[in-house]
Amino acid sequence: MDGEVARKLEAAVRAVVSEAPAPTPQELLQEDDVPSVAHGWLLLCLLRQVSRQRWVTQMVKERITGRGLDEDEGDVPGYAGWRYNFHGIGCCFEGPGELIDVDFHDEEGASIDAYFFAHRIESLTAPELPEARLRALLPGASLLAAAIDDLSAVGLFGRPQRQNVFRLPAELETLAESAAALDLSNDEATARCLAHLRDFEALVSRPGGEVFQAKVEAVRQSRRNWLLAQAGSPWTAGDALAALESLSTDEEQVRACTRVIEHGPVSAATAEAVQRLDRMPGAAGSDAVLRLALERLSPTEHHPYSMHAAAHYLLKRGIERERVLEAMLAFARVNPVKGYGGNPFIGDFALLALEYAHEHARELVRLALRSTTPIARQLVTAVLFVLDRPWCHHELAAALQGMEREPGALALVVALSRSRSDLARAMAARWRREHPLHVSEGPGFTWDEVEEENAAAWLDEALTKARKWVEQAGARVPETLD
């Protein structure tokens, strides 16, 4: 995107806001190149965002702080169904079908946080035409933020005030209220807006729109190319690869994923690409995934996310099983992973072994249940609870034996106390007797008190994920483990 495209985008949005007559089909067909459709909708929606943020700022001044309300959260006086919640330097309003979050970087509430904007767009339960089209074309907060970076890069607005925070130029801000007041509910207004923004994908489905079919292919190819570029970034890979599904054939998706796997740096984007291939039938892209697992990934250098994704893909398909297991185990046994207090994926590796590598499952389950990473311990605890087999009770009880009050221990206690095994329940009761809770004196709570209060709820939350996993993979888990 260059400065000329940016000027076309701004001109198109100004034409929409001023309700100028729409270009004719002949005029549209004669244009050689058109502005990015998604970026045009984005600019219009940013104008409308300014109006919503101004409203929040005004309500805070007039109805909350202006009335002397000093609660951090509560109902917005005079606006049924709306609630406010102050945080940091801002305030979040949540109401019927919409969430508006604003940090007060200026008196008017005009500074936009890219992710606050994205969260509002995603929160809308009945989006109007601009927001609906934006969501369809740029599905995902990371893609919206990346497109905002594009607009900033071509000078459509100045450099960000802070990371992810920017303000539209004054001459555009003056259009905010008009943009918000647009009535695009009638057919004529909708057609005019679509034509000004060159949204041929929407125009082609309207009466007489078949003349734009060639334009549709051009704009789709442009968006496809943009998404392919975003697929190589760890920040946007997940959303970009998901968005490409509706624009690409299976073969094109495989090419996009293998390009990320083979030519991009090892990152979260690598794992996202492998997982995208994993959800496809067959073994397309298997050569790239195998080279990743056996040649590119190093347990001393790389985060285990990519190895877990690659091992799942390969073990599921029975590709080079022994060599893949050797590589996977090398990652699973690293403790701690660089930058962590433990191994954040040991629980996931344990579940992978339960499903596809039974001969190593007991080792990895035991590592997970004794992990210094509470979330890993909790995940495997929840899965063993749902499986509810004698060997599960034994492993939970063995892990608890000798354990003091430490993060994650109470998940084991709660699971055992709910077990159908009399012995497991007895062990949980004995552990509680031997490790009574010491109530703190004075203000505040200790971690032990916090965990005691929340352990059951935390386990229940983990059980939701565990039940889903057992439903999908439980049939491949053996009744007993050697």
RODO-2510 file (C-alpha; in nm, 4 decimals, decimal comma):
residues 482
     n   res          X          Y          Z
     1     m     0,0000     0,0000     0,0000
     2     d     0,1360     0,3419    -0,0972
     3     g     0,0428     0,7060    -0,0524
     4     e    -0,1697     0,7131    -0,3692
     5     v    -0,3806     0,4233    -0,2424
     6     a    -0,4191     0,6001     0,0924
     7     r    -0,5501     0,9113    -0,0824
     8     k    -0,8018     0,7006    -0,2747
     9     l    -0,9154     0,5384     0,0486
    10     e    -0,9657     0,8729     0,2183
    11     a    -1,1529     1,0106    -0,0841
    12     a    -1,3806     0,7046    -0,0913
    13     v    -1,4632     0,7343     0,2795
    14     r    -1,5295     1,1081     0,2463
    15     a    -1,7698     1,0310    -0,0404
    16     v    -1,9533     0,7788     0,1789
    17     v    -1,9825     1,0192     0,4719
    18     s    -2,1015     1,3079     0,2524
    19     e    -2,3524     1,0765     0,0810
    20     a    -2,2198     1,1754    -0,2602
    21     p    -2,3773     1,0121    -0,5654
    22     a    -2,2341     0,6678    -0,6334
    23     p    -2,0111     0,6057    -0,9332
    24     t    -2,1894     0,4231    -1,2143
    25     p    -2,1134     0,0591    -1,2949
    26     q    -1,9424     0,1759    -1,6146
    27     e    -1,7154     0,4102    -1,4186
    28     l    -1,6272     0,1334    -1,1739
    29     l    -1,5477    -0,1123    -1,4516
    30     q    -1,3171     0,1350    -1,6247
    31     e    -1,0899     0,1691    -1,3191
    32     d    -0,7659    -0,0239    -1,3557
    33     d    -0,6878    -0,0561    -0,9851
    34     v    -0,8978     0,0039    -0,6773
    35     p    -0,8183     0,0818    -0,3139
    36     s    -0,8032    -0,2052    -0,0663
    37     v    -1,1637    -0,2810     0,0192
    38     a    -1,0923    -0,3978     0,3750
    39     h    -0,8818    -0,0910     0,4502
    40     g    -1,1599     0,1359     0,3232
    41     w    -1,4146    -0,0185     0,5576
    42     l    -1,1532     0,0014     0,8335
    43     l    -1,1093     0,3765     0,7920
    44     l    -1,4853     0,4315     0,7976
    45     c    -1,5202     0,2202     1,1124
    46     l    -1,2366     0,4098     1,2819
    47     l    -1,4296     0,7331     1,2285
    48     r    -1,7340     0,5719     1,3858
    49     q    -1,5158     0,4491     1,6729
    50     v    -1,4174     0,8073     1,7550
    51     s    -1,7846     0,8972     1,7925
    52     r    -1,8480     0,6065     2,0320
    53     q    -1,5412     0,6939     2,2387
    54     r    -1,6483     1,0557     2,2612
    55     w    -1,9814     0,9387     2,3954
    56     v    -1,8132     0,7283     2,6666
    57     t    -1,5911     1,0208     2,7660
    58     q    -1,8915     1,2514     2,7870
    59     m    -2,0903     1,0015     2,9957
    60     v    -1,8004     0,9593     3,2374
    61     k    -1,7760     1,3358     3,2865
    62     e    -2,1498     1,4036     3,3077
    63     r    -2,3002     1,0991     3,4740
    64     i    -2,0263     0,9322     3,6766
    65     t    -1,7433     1,1562     3,7971
    66     g    -1,9600     1,4655     3,7427
    67     r    -2,2169     1,3306     3,9870
    68     g    -1,9580     1,2372     4,2443
    69     l    -1,9864     0,8599     4,1982
    70     d    -1,6671     0,7132     4,3374
    71     e    -1,7300     0,3411     4,2779
    72     d    -1,4923     0,1735     4,0339
    73     e    -1,7814     0,0012     3,8627
    74     g    -2,1575     0,0197     3,8453
    75     d    -2,4603     0,1066     3,6333
    76     v    -2,4438     0,4088     3,4045
    77     p    -2,7125     0,6474     3,5394
    78     g    -2,9882     0,7074     3,2875
    79     y    -2,8780     0,4316     3,0461
    80     a    -3,0557     0,1055     3,1229
    81     g    -2,8417    -0,2017     3,0573
    82     w    -2,5129    -0,0118     3,0457
    83     r    -2,2413    -0,0682     3,3035
    84     y    -1,9072     0,1047     3,3532
    85     n    -1,5783    -0,0255     3,4893
    86     f    -1,2780     0,2009     3,5534
    87     h    -0,9335     0,0500     3,4934
    88     g    -0,5901     0,2073     3,4850
    89     i    -0,6238     0,5342     3,2913
    90     g    -0,9492     0,4401     3,1213
    91     c    -1,3024     0,3137     3,1490
    92     c    -1,4941     0,0320     2,9834
    93     f    -1,8645     0,0627     2,9017
    94     e    -2,0570    -0,2574     2,8361
    95     g    -2,4152    -0,2446     2,7227
    96     p    -2,6702    -0,4085     2,4969
    97     g    -2,4662    -0,5762     2,2255
    98     e    -2,1574    -0,3571     2,2513
    99     l    -1,8389    -0,3099     2,4526
   100     i    -1,6511     0,0225     2,4356
   101     d    -1,3153     0,0526     2,6096
   102     v    -1,1336     0,3863     2,6226
   103     d    -0,8055     0,4967     2,7739
   104     f    -0,8140     0,8718     2,8375
   105     h    -0,5064     0,9839     2,6485
   106     d    -0,6833     1,3107     2,5593
   107     e    -0,9753     1,5158     2,6874
   108     e    -1,2080     1,4236     2,4000
   109     g    -1,1580     1,0461     2,4058
   110     a    -1,0386     1,0556     2,0440
   111     s    -0,7182     0,8518     2,0834
   112     i    -0,7789     0,4974     1,9614
   113     d    -0,6197     0,1839     2,1011
   114     a    -0,6038    -0,0642     1,8120
   115     y    -0,6962    -0,3622     2,0277
   116     f    -0,9726    -0,1790     2,2158
   117     f    -1,1146    -0,0932     1,8735
   118     a    -1,0890    -0,4561     1,7617
   119     h    -1,2594    -0,5794     2,0783
   120     r    -1,5500    -0,3408     2,0204
   121     i    -1,5900    -0,4599     1,6613
   122     e    -1,5909    -0,8217     1,7757
   123     s    -1,8344    -0,7493     2,0616
   124     l    -2,1140    -0,6179     1,8405
   125     t    -2,4076    -0,8588     1,8396
   126     a    -2,5955    -0,6712     1,5644
   127     p    -2,3274    -0,4870     1,3651
   128     e    -2,4334    -0,2295     1,1088
   129     l    -2,3091    -0,2517     0,7501
   130     p    -1,9588    -0,0977     0,7999
   131     e    -1,8718    -0,3096     1,1018
   132     a    -2,0301    -0,6230     0,9517
   133     r    -1,8255    -0,5908     0,6325
   134     l    -1,5093    -0,5166     0,8275
   135     r    -1,5554    -0,8306     1,0364
   136     a    -1,6162    -1,0372     0,7243
   137     l    -1,3055    -0,9092     0,5470
   138     l    -1,0676    -0,8896     0,8454
   139     p    -1,1802    -1,1563     1,0929
   140     g    -0,9658    -1,1304     1,4041
   141     a    -0,8163    -0,8639     1,6281
   142     s    -0,4622    -0,9238     1,5031
   143     l    -0,5622    -0,8620     1,1400
   144     l    -0,7421    -0,5411     1,2336
   145     a    -0,4332    -0,4196     1,4190
   146     a    -0,2101    -0,5103     1,1227
   147     a    -0,4356    -0,3211     0,8808
   148     i    -0,4239    -0,0177     1,1111
   149     d    -0,0435    -0,0376     1,0933
   150     d    -0,0749    -0,0279     0,7139
   151     l    -0,2766     0,2935     0,7275
   152     s    -0,0250     0,4480     0,9621
   153     a     0,2686     0,3381     0,7450
   154     v     0,1344     0,5242     0,4397
   155     g     0,0816     0,8417     0,6384
   156     l    -0,2964     0,8366     0,6643
   157     f    -0,2464     0,9375     1,0250
   158     g     0,0603     1,0248     1,2249
   159     r     0,2969     0,8012     1,4119
   160     p     0,1351     0,6184     1,7057
   161     q     0,1300     0,8179     2,0288
   162     r     0,2145     0,4967     2,2116
   163     q     0,2277     0,1324     2,1173
   164     n    -0,1055     0,0510     1,9457
   165     v    -0,2453     0,3982     2,0288
   166     f    -0,3006     0,6636     1,7613
   167     r    -0,5235     0,9547     1,6711
   168     l    -0,6812     1,0366     1,3345
   169     p    -0,5924     1,3727     1,1760
   170     a    -0,8163     1,6618     1,2822
   171     e    -0,9664     1,6942     0,9340
   172     l    -1,0826     1,3317     0,9532
   173     e    -1,1998     1,3543     1,3138
   174     t    -1,4463     1,6240     1,2064
   175     l    -1,6255     1,3547     1,0040
   176     a    -1,6722     1,1204     1,3005
   177     e    -2,0245     1,2208     1,3995
   178     s    -2,1456     1,2207     1,0388
   179     a    -1,9952     0,8755     0,9893
   180     a    -2,1679     0,7471     1,3024
   181     a    -2,5016     0,8973     1,1959
   182     l    -2,5040     0,7299     0,8538
   183     d    -2,8268     0,5444     0,7836
   184     l    -2,7240     0,2513     0,5687
   185     s    -3,0323     0,0439     0,6327
   186     n    -3,2086     0,1220     0,3052
   187     d    -3,1145    -0,0395    -0,0252
   188     e    -3,0083     0,2796    -0,2021
   189     a    -2,7742     0,3898     0,0779
   190     t    -2,6216     0,0430     0,0987
   191     a    -2,5557     0,0305    -0,2757
   192     r    -2,4005     0,3785    -0,2684
   193     c    -2,1676     0,2854     0,0185
   194     l    -2,0600    -0,0417    -0,1461
   195     a    -1,9873     0,1390    -0,4730
   196     h    -1,7809     0,4180    -0,3159
   197     l    -1,5670     0,1638    -0,1265
   198     r    -1,5394    -0,0644    -0,4329
   199     d    -1,6725    -0,3605    -0,2367
   200     f    -1,7258    -0,5769    -0,5440
   201     e    -1,7608    -0,8945    -0,3369
   202     a    -2,0808    -0,7500    -0,1881
   203     l    -2,1930    -0,5735    -0,5068
   204     v    -2,1757    -0,8891    -0,7182
   205     s    -2,4618    -1,0481    -0,5237
   206     r    -2,6948    -0,7534    -0,5888
   207     p    -2,9221    -0,7194    -0,8942
   208     g    -2,7036    -0,6497    -1,1987
   209     g    -2,3884    -0,7153    -0,9972
   210     e    -2,2714    -1,0024    -1,2164
   211     v    -2,0881    -0,7459    -1,4338
   212     f    -1,8372    -0,7087    -1,1484
   213     q    -1,7279    -1,0738    -1,1418
   214     a    -1,3830    -1,0011    -1,2849
   215     k    -1,3369    -0,7249    -1,0277
   216     v    -1,4321    -0,9686    -0,7535
   217     e    -1,1523    -1,2033    -0,8518
   218     a    -0,9035    -0,9142    -0,8528
   219     v    -0,9936    -0,7870    -0,5070
   220     r    -0,9975    -1,1392    -0,3652
   221     q    -0,6517    -1,2040    -0,5027
   222     s    -0,5317    -0,8784    -0,3473
   223     r    -0,6753    -0,9752    -0,0092
   224     r    -0,5359    -1,3270    -0,0440
   225     n    -0,1870    -1,1870    -0,1039
   226     w    -0,2187    -0,9578     0,1988
   227     l    -0,3281    -1,2473     0,4192
   228     l    -0,0420    -1,4655     0,2945
   229     a     0,1996    -1,1955     0,4052
   230     q     0,0332    -1,1832     0,7479
   231     a     0,0513    -1,5635     0,7776
   232     g     0,4270    -1,5361     0,8215
   233     s     0,4011    -1,3265     1,1367
   234     p     0,3646    -1,4954     1,4780
   235     w     0,1213    -1,2195     1,5797
   236     t    -0,1219    -1,2610     1,2904
   237     a    -0,0633    -1,6164     1,1662
   238     g    -0,3637    -1,7782     1,3353
   239     d    -0,6178    -1,5232     1,2146
   240     a    -0,4580    -1,4983     0,8687
   241     l    -0,4551    -1,8724     0,8039
   242     a    -0,8153    -1,9000     0,9231
   243     a    -0,9227    -1,6158     0,6936
   244     l    -0,7483    -1,7776     0,3973
   245     e    -0,9795    -2,0795     0,4208
   246     s    -1,2641    -1,8932     0,2521
   247     l    -1,0347    -1,7552    -0,0205
   248     s    -0,8204    -2,0542    -0,1123
   249     t    -0,8426    -2,4071    -0,2381
   250     d    -0,7088    -2,6867    -0,0167
   251     e    -0,3970    -2,6981    -0,2336
   252     e    -0,3381    -2,3242    -0,1910
   253     q    -0,3829    -2,3536     0,1860
   254     v    -0,1266    -2,6322     0,1982
   255     r     0,1202    -2,4200     0,0022
   256     a     0,0642    -2,1265     0,2354
   257     c     0,1185    -2,3393     0,5450
   258     t     0,4284    -2,5155     0,4134
   259     r     0,5792    -2,1817     0,3148
   260     v     0,5406    -2,0592     0,6734
   261     i     0,6828    -2,3850     0,8114
   262     e     0,9828    -2,4081     0,5808
   263     h     1,0802    -2,0479     0,5153
   264     g     0,9691    -1,8481     0,8176
   265     p     1,1520    -1,8263     1,1499
   266     v     1,0436    -2,0785     1,4130
   267     s     0,7695    -1,9025     1,6052
   268     a     0,4069    -1,9306     1,7038
   269     a     0,3277    -1,8875     1,3331
   270     t     0,5086    -2,2157     1,2645
   271     a     0,2901    -2,4047     1,5084
   272     e    -0,0248    -2,2367     1,3767
   273     a     0,0609    -2,3495     1,0246
   274     v     0,1221    -2,7085     1,1366
   275     q    -0,2060    -2,7148     1,3268
   276     r    -0,3873    -2,5852     1,0194
   277     l    -0,2429    -2,8779     0,8171
   278     d    -0,3289    -3,1176     1,0996
   279     r    -0,6975    -3,0303     1,0695
   280     m    -0,6961    -3,1195     0,7005
   281     p    -0,7538    -3,4806     0,5869
   282     g    -0,4686    -3,6832     0,4479
   283     a    -0,0994    -3,6058     0,4885
   284     a    -0,0547    -3,2948     0,2758
   285     g     0,2535    -3,1029     0,3851
   286     s     0,3942    -3,3974     0,5803
   287     d     0,7440    -3,3602     0,4360
   288     a     0,7676    -3,0023     0,5634
   289     v     0,6365    -3,0992     0,9076
   290     l     0,8786    -3,3916     0,9314
   291     r     1,1783    -3,1737     0,8399
   292     l     1,0640    -2,9222     1,0993
   293     a     1,0474    -3,1840     1,3755
   294     l     1,3667    -3,3707     1,2941
   295     e     1,5954    -3,1053     1,1465
   296     r     1,4948    -2,7529     1,2455
   297     l     1,3687    -2,7703     1,6026
   298     s     1,6093    -2,7783     1,8961
   299     p     1,4953    -2,8469     2,2562
   300     t     1,7599    -2,6116     2,3923
   301     e     1,6715    -2,3287     2,1558
   302     h     1,3025    -2,3374     2,0652
   303     h     0,9741    -2,3108     2,2526
   304     p     0,7977    -2,6506     2,2733
   305     y     0,4795    -2,5215     2,1025
   306     s     0,6018    -2,6003     1,7508
   307     m     0,7318    -2,9444     1,8470
   308     h     0,4042    -3,0354     2,0114
   309     a     0,2128    -2,9333     1,6981
   310     a     0,4505    -3,1242     1,4698
   311     a     0,4538    -3,4363     1,6880
   312     h     0,0742    -3,4419     1,7027
   313     y     0,0526    -3,4188     1,3235
   314     l     0,3119    -3,6908     1,2630
   315     l     0,2131    -3,9374     1,5363
   316     k    -0,1524    -3,9096     1,4377
   317     r    -0,0540    -4,0215     1,0869
   318     g     0,2082    -4,2765     1,1923
   319     i     0,4909    -4,0992     1,0076
   320     e     0,8466    -4,1871     1,1217
   321     r     0,7066    -4,2779     1,4630
   322     e     1,0252    -4,3752     1,6475
   323     r     1,2290    -4,0780     1,5281
   324     v     0,9438    -3,8378     1,6007
   325     l     0,9003    -3,9824     1,9509
   326     e     1,2700    -3,9356     2,0220
   327     a     1,2479    -3,5700     1,9177
   328     m     0,9267    -3,5132     2,1133
   329     l     1,0630    -3,6690     2,4325
   330     a     1,3696    -3,4470     2,4142
   331     f     1,1384    -3,1442     2,4304
   332     a     0,9117    -3,2950     2,6969
   333     r     1,2048    -3,3645     2,9314
   334     v     1,3412    -3,0100     2,9238
   335     n     1,2909    -2,8510     3,2630
   336     p     1,2899    -2,5612     3,2854
   337     v     1,2229    -2,4303     2,9369
   338     k     1,4182    -2,1116     2,8752
   339     g     1,2191    -1,8163     3,0085
   340     y     0,9881    -2,0316     3,2236
   341     g     0,9918    -2,1765     3,5720
   342     g     0,9120    -2,5193     3,4308
   343     n     0,7978    -2,6759     3,1064
   344     p     0,4731    -2,5065     2,9964
   345     f     0,3894    -2,7915     2,7544
   346     i     0,4605    -3,0950     2,9715
   347     g     0,0869    -3,1428     3,0274
   348     d     0,0189    -3,1301     2,6534
   349     f     0,3024    -3,3751     2,5836
   350     a     0,1572    -3,6101     2,8464
   351     l    -0,1818    -3,6065     2,6743
   352     l    -0,0136    -3,6667     2,3396
   353     a     0,1592    -3,9729     2,4836
   354     l    -0,1663    -4,1004     2,6327
   355     e    -0,3181    -4,0844     2,2878
   356     y    -0,0370    -4,2025     2,0591
   357     a     0,2662    -4,3201     2,2599
   358     h     0,1390    -4,5387     2,5427
   359     e     0,4842    -4,6758     2,6232
   360     h     0,5921    -4,3250     2,7313
   361     a     0,2637    -4,2079     2,8815
   362     r     0,3336    -4,2979     3,2428
   363     e     0,6654    -4,1133     3,2437
   364     l     0,5153    -3,7942     3,1002
   365     v     0,2024    -3,8101     3,3152
   366     r     0,4226    -3,8310     3,6234
   367     l     0,6360    -3,5392     3,5063
   368     a     0,3204    -3,3329     3,4517
   369     l     0,1635    -3,4173     3,7884
   370     r     0,4851    -3,3136     3,9638
   371     s     0,5496    -3,0125     3,7427
   372     t     0,6325    -2,6727     3,8849
   373     t     0,3901    -2,5315     3,6256
   374     p     0,0488    -2,5377     3,7990
   375     i    -0,1505    -2,5193     3,4730
   376     a     0,0221    -2,8341     3,3406
   377     r    -0,0405    -3,0176     3,6649
   378     q    -0,4032    -2,9077     3,6658
   379     l    -0,4637    -3,0117     3,3040
   380     v    -0,3409    -3,3677     3,3544
   381     t    -0,5140    -3,3929     3,6917
   382     a    -0,8433    -3,3016     3,5249
   383     v    -0,7966    -3,5529     3,2419
   384     l    -0,7140    -3,8371     3,4837
   385     f    -1,0200    -3,7443     3,6899
   386     v    -1,2438    -3,7650     3,3829
   387     l    -1,0884    -4,0933     3,2664
   388     d    -1,1610    -4,2268     3,6187
   389     r    -0,9657    -4,5520     3,5895
   390     p    -0,7779    -4,7334     3,8670
   391     w    -0,4363    -4,6396     3,7269
   392     c    -0,5520    -4,2733     3,7201
   393     h    -0,6418    -4,2862     4,0898
   394     h    -0,3039    -4,4455     4,1638
   395     e    -0,1068    -4,1792     3,9760
   396     l    -0,2975    -3,8906     4,1373
   397     a    -0,2474    -4,0383     4,4840
   398     a     0,1215    -4,1121     4,4214
   399     a     0,1822    -3,7544     4,3053
   400     l     0,0115    -3,6137     4,6140
   401     q     0,2117    -3,8320     4,8523
   402     g     0,4866    -3,6255     5,0090
   403     m     0,3614    -3,3036     4,8508
   404     e     0,3339    -2,9983     5,0710
   405     r     0,0945    -2,7064     5,0244
   406     e     0,2299    -2,5705     4,6983
   407     p     0,0706    -2,4235     4,3852
   408     g    -0,1391    -2,6889     4,2136
   409     a    -0,1432    -2,9389     4,5013
   410     l    -0,5044    -2,8742     4,5918
   411     a    -0,6175    -2,9660     4,2406
   412     l    -0,4964    -3,3196     4,3185
   413     v    -0,6714    -3,3149     4,6557
   414     v    -1,0026    -3,2009     4,5084
   415     a    -0,9838    -3,4575     4,2274
   416     l    -0,9102    -3,7429     4,4696
   417     s    -1,1826    -3,6310     4,7114
   418     r    -1,4388    -3,6527     4,4275
   419     s    -1,3152    -3,9905     4,3032
   420     r    -1,5316    -4,3030     4,3031
   421     s    -1,2355    -4,4807     4,4664
   422     d    -1,2702    -4,5153     4,8445
   423     l    -0,8916    -4,5293     4,8775
   424     a    -0,8453    -4,2110     4,6769
   425     r    -1,0983    -4,0236     4,8893
   426     a    -0,9320    -4,1494     5,2053
   427     m    -0,5903    -4,0274     5,0853
   428     a    -0,7311    -3,6839     5,0106
   429     a    -0,8848    -3,6649     5,3577
   430     r    -0,5590    -3,7736     5,5201
   431     w    -0,3597    -3,5121     5,3252
   432     r    -0,5955    -3,2407     5,4471
   433     r    -0,5529    -3,3555     5,8068
   434     e    -0,1752    -3,3531     5,7709
   435     h    -0,1678    -3,0146     5,5926
   436     p    -0,4192    -2,7896     5,7686
   437     l    -0,4734    -2,4405     5,6349
   438     h    -0,3046    -2,1748     5,8454
   439     v    -0,5232    -1,8650     5,8477
   440     s    -0,3237    -1,5461     5,8116
   441     e    -0,3298    -1,2702     6,0667
   442     g    -0,3716    -0,9103     5,9616
   443     p    -0,4782    -0,7676     5,6251
   444     g    -0,4621    -0,9551     5,2971
   445     f    -0,4594    -1,3239     5,2138
   446     t    -0,1833    -1,5770     5,1642
   447     w    -0,1582    -1,7814     4,8463
   448     d    -0,2659    -2,0897     5,0455
   449     e    -0,5878    -1,9125     5,1441
   450     v    -0,6543    -1,7996     4,7880
   451     e    -0,5984    -2,1503     4,6520
   452     e    -0,8111    -2,3097     4,9245
   453     e    -1,0986    -2,0823     4,8295
   454     n    -1,0655    -2,1321     4,4537
   455     a    -0,9203    -2,4812     4,3980
   456     a    -1,2560    -2,6477     4,3287
   457     a    -1,3619    -2,3781     4,0809
   458     w    -1,0225    -2,3891     3,9061
   459     l    -1,0488    -2,7665     3,8682
   460     d    -1,4037    -2,7346     3,7357
   461     e    -1,2739    -2,4938     3,4736
   462     a    -1,0007    -2,7387     3,3732
   463     l    -1,2572    -3,0196     3,3596
   464     t    -1,4371    -2,8461     3,0740
   465     k    -1,1275    -2,8782     2,8557
   466     a    -1,0521    -3,2254     2,9915
   467     r    -1,3958    -3,3634     2,9058
   468     k    -1,3650    -3,2299     2,5533
   469     w    -1,0246    -3,3961     2,5157
   470     v    -1,1500    -3,7297     2,6539
   471     e    -1,4509    -3,7176     2,4228
   472     q    -1,2196    -3,6807     2,1226
   473     a    -0,9218    -3,8922     2,2280
   474     g    -1,0358    -4,1131     2,5167
   475     a    -1,0982    -4,4152     2,2970
   476     r    -0,7241    -4,4254     2,2182
   477     v    -0,6195    -4,4165     2,5841
   478     p    -0,5455    -4,7679     2,7197
   479     e    -0,7438    -4,9106     3,0082
   480     t    -0,4188    -4,9798     3,1916
   481     l    -0,0646    -4,8448     3,1655
   482     d     0,2476    -5,0570     3,2020
***
